């Protein structure tokens, strides 16, 4: 599956600032513990929960505190226990009712003012739709960012925001530099005017910019996220 640990850590590192100042952060479905690694590097206390014994062993081998178990039961058993909860690439393994329930349980497990971040594959990214989502046979479905925001709102979160993780950009099969028109020097511009092809060059530049814009739109970052805070009452 072309798993790149260094790139994965960079992508997870993007979310660390959301948890600045937190004293207890839970990574729900933590996998190998890459997010816990970057939290530790930032001196933010973190712990994890995962159902996969091999993943838990790998996370513990890296020095992380991780429990083997079900995230839903764990959240239910720890009301108002965390000031930060992170969950990456978990909800796409769940049916919609369970995904919404995970966000609801996370709200209950957070202390007032606590932060929740949920990350998942980007359905607007062509590379995700083409092949990345289908690498994992346990994936159930993709979730749009607006639907996740709705679930955050329904669970009572405030300050709800979201977007694409720029550190998850897959790149494109066509280099954008290759589509750029080289700038014309004074001699070339004079030649264009004399031969009457300056209009043609302008059209070529418009096409070039349009193609670059299309490539950027199709090959977007492969991960989206939504974040919100539990209100302080």
QUIURHU-V163216 format. One record per backbone hydrogen bond with DSSP energy under -1.0 kcal/mol. NH is the residue of the N-H (numbers start at 1). CO is the residue of the C=O. E is the energy in kcal/mol with one decimal. If there is no record, write none. Layout:
NH	CO	E
NH	CO	E
//
This chain:
8	4	-2.5
9	5	-2.3
10	6	-1.9
11	7	-2.4
12	8	-2.4
13	9	-2.6
15	12	-1.6
18	15	-1.2
19	16	-2.1
20	17	-1.4
22	19	-2.2
25	45	-1.7
26	84	-2.5
27	47	-2.6
28	86	-2.6
29	49	-2.0
30	49	-1.5
33	30	-2.0
37	33	-2.1
38	34	-1.9
39	35	-2.2
40	36	-2.4
41	37	-2.1
42	38	-1.3
43	40	-1.7
44	39	-2.5
47	25	-2.3
48	65	-2.3
49	27	-1.8
50	67	-1.9
56	52	-2.4
57	53	-2.4
58	54	-2.1
59	55	-2.5
60	56	-2.5
61	57	-2.3
63	60	-2.1
64	59	-1.8
67	48	-2.7
69	50	-2.2
74	70	-2.3
75	71	-2.6
76	72	-2.3
77	73	-1.7
78	75	-1.2
80	108	-2.6
81	109	-1.7
82	109	-2.2
83	24	-1.8
84	24	-1.0
85	115	-2.6
86	26	-3.2
87	117	-2.2
89	119	-2.3
93	90	-2.1
94	91	-2.0
99	95	-2.3
100	96	-2.4
101	97	-1.9
102	98	-2.3
103	99	-1.5
104	100	-2.0
105	101	-2.9
106	102	-2.1
107	103	-1.8
108	104	-1.6
109	105	-1.9
111	82	-3.2
113	230	-2.5
114	111	-2.6
115	83	-1.6
116	228	-2.5
117	85	-2.2
118	226	-2.5
119	87	-2.7
120	224	-2.2
122	222	-1.9
125	122	-1.6
126	218	-3.2
129	125	-2.1
130	126	-3.0
131	127	-1.9
132	127	-2.0
133	128	-2.1
135	132	-1.1
139	136	-1.6
140	92	-3.6
141	92	-1.3
148	144	-1.9
149	145	-2.3
150	146	-1.9
151	147	-2.1
152	148	-2.2
153	149	-2.4
154	150	-2.7
155	151	-1.8
156	153	-1.5
157	152	-2.4
158	229	-3.1
161	227	-2.7
163	225	-1.9
165	223	-2.6
168	165	-2.0
169	166	-1.1
179	176	-1.0
180	177	-1.1
189	185	-2.4
190	186	-2.2
191	187	-2.1
192	188	-2.5
193	189	-2.1
194	190	-2.3
195	191	-2.4
196	192	-1.2
197	192	-1.3
201	197	-2.2
202	198	-2.1
203	199	-2.0
204	200	-2.3
205	201	-2.4
206	202	-2.1
207	203	-2.4
208	204	-2.5
209	205	-2.5
210	206	-2.2
211	207	-2.5
212	208	-2.1
213	209	-2.3
214	210	-2.2
215	211	-2.5
216	212	-2.3
217	213	-2.0
218	214	-2.3
219	215	-2.8
220	218	-1.1
222	168	-1.7
224	120	-2.8
225	163	-2.3
226	118	-2.1
227	161	-3.2
228	116	-1.8
229	158	-3.0
230	114	-2.8
//
